Amino acid sequence: MATKAHDQEFLEYLVKSIVENPDKVEVDRKVDEMGVLLSLKVDPKDMGLVVGRQGATAKAIRSLLRIVGVRNNARVNLKIEEPEGSTHVRREGGDFRREGGDSNF
């Protein structure tokens, strides 16, 4: 069995520290000519915690992953998968809001 890469381990540790359901955190890692793509899946209830207000938490996680990538000579990108049953929809500004107009989270 292959060992997990540092970027994947770091992302799992970081996100599990943020969410309320750490056992539901899944990180898939793919490498191609463009670099490393980490796909993150979390419990639908934790989506707001991972994205943050106006995407601030997601942006901070991406910044930290870029640093990890630079230290390992790789370009690391993060894709946050929309969880099954999520009540969030994308707005034009790139942030999320709950259906029904509640954008305070």
Buried (B, 14 or more C-beta within 10 A) or exposed (E): EEEEBBBBBBBBEBBBEBBEEBEBBEBEBEEEEEEBBBBBBBBBBBBBBBBBEBBEBBBEBBEBBBEBBEEEEBEBBBEBEEBEEBBBEEEEEEBBBBEEEEEEE
